[in-house]
Amino acid sequence: MISQPATLDTLKLIKLLKREPAEHKGNAGKVVLIGGAPGMAGALILAGNACLHLGAGWTILEILDPSSARADANQPELMIRLAALDIQEVLIATQPDVIAIGPGLGNSELASCCLRSALSYPNVRLVIDADALNLISESAALLEQLQARNLQYPGLTVLTPHPGEAAKLLKSTTDKVQADRMNAIQQLVELTHSIVVLKGQNTLIASPQHSPAQCLAGNPGMGTGGMGDVLTGCIAAIASQGVRHQIDLWQATGIAVELHASAADSLVNQGVGPIGLTPSETILEMRTLLNKLL
C-alpha cells in the first residue's frame, strides 16, 4: 500500500487545449449531461454552465424535470431537452463525445433507464457523479454493467464520489472512508475498474493504471452544495476538448480537479469567501485561470 500519494501536477497540460485559428465547435467536442429531476434541476444547470464556460463545443442538457426543460434566458447557449425513456435512441442520434450523468438525477425508473443507457453507450468518455453513484451502490446489475464497460473500454469512465457516496459504494461508513482515504480510493478502483476522484480535503485521484495522486489546492469554502456539480461539468468540458487535443480522460480529470480547487483558492485570495463562496463564482474564475494558462 502506498503511504503517501504523489502530488497532482496536471495544469501544465492545459496548453494542449490552445486552439488553432481555423478550429470550430466540432474540435471542442459535444457533451450530453443527464440529471435534474424535479426539485433538483439546479444541479444539472450548474454542471451545464461549468461545461459551457470551460470550453465544450456543444453543451446539451437532458433534464428529467418537465418544468425546467425549456430555454434558459440567462444562459441561452445551453441546449436543454426533456429526458425520456427513449434516452438510448436520443444518445445514438446525438453522438456525444462525452456523457456526464448524476447531478440531481434522483432515483426514479427514468433515472435508472438513463444510467443504463449511458453505461451501454460504446466508446465514449463517461463521467458518473452524485445520484448515479447512489444508484450503482444500490444495484448489483448496474455495478456489473459498470465493471463490464470498463473491461471493454478501459480508461473511459470516471467516478467522482464525495465521502458519503464512496461509503455507499463500499458498503462502509463515511467515517471509515475519511479515516483512511488512501485505502478507500484503492478499494473503489478495484471495485469499479474506473478512474476515481475521491473528493474532500486534498482530493485524491486514482485509476487501474495510475497510483493515487492528491490535489493540494482547495479550501473549506468549497464545502457547499453545487461545487461537485461544477466539477462534473468541468471534467466533461476538458474531456470533450481533449478528444481532439491529445488529452486522455485521466489527464482531463486531473486538470479539472486542480483547476476547480485553484479557482476557489484564487477567489479566497481576492477576498471572496471562504464563507459564502459560490459554485457560480468558481465557474467564472476557472475560465479565467484556464485562459491564463494557455
Secondary structure as GFF3:
##gff-version 3
##sequence-region A 1 294
A	DSSP	beta_strand	6	7	.	.	.	ID=ss1
A	DSSP	three_ten_helix	11	17	.	.	.	ID=ss2
A	DSSP	alpha_helix	25	28	.	.	.	ID=ss3
A	DSSP	beta_strand	30	35	.	.	.	ID=ss4
A	DSSP	alpha_helix	41	53	.	.	.	ID=ss5
A	DSSP	beta_strand	58	63	.	.	.	ID=ss6
A	DSSP	three_ten_helix	66	68	.	.	.	ID=ss7
A	DSSP	beta_strand	79	82	.	.	.	ID=ss8
A	DSSP	alpha_helix	87	94	.	.	.	ID=ss9
A	DSSP	beta_strand	98	101	.	.	.	ID=ss10
A	DSSP	alpha_helix	109	120	.	.	.	ID=ss11
A	DSSP	beta_strand	125	128	.	.	.	ID=ss12
A	DSSP	alpha_helix	130	137	.	.	.	ID=ss13
A	DSSP	alpha_helix	140	152	.	.	.	ID=ss14
A	DSSP	beta_strand	157	159	.	.	.	ID=ss15
A	DSSP	alpha_helix	163	170	.	.	.	ID=ss16
A	DSSP	alpha_helix	174	179	.	.	.	ID=ss17
A	DSSP	alpha_helix	181	192	.	.	.	ID=ss18
A	DSSP	beta_strand	195	198	.	.	.	ID=ss19
A	DSSP	beta_strand	204	207	.	.	.	ID=ss20
A	DSSP	beta_strand	210	214	.	.	.	ID=ss21
A	DSSP	three_ten_helix	220	222	.	.	.	ID=ss22
A	DSSP	alpha_helix	227	242	.	.	.	ID=ss23
A	DSSP	alpha_helix	249	269	.	.	.	ID=ss24
A	DSSP	alpha_helix	279	293	.	.	.	ID=ss25
###
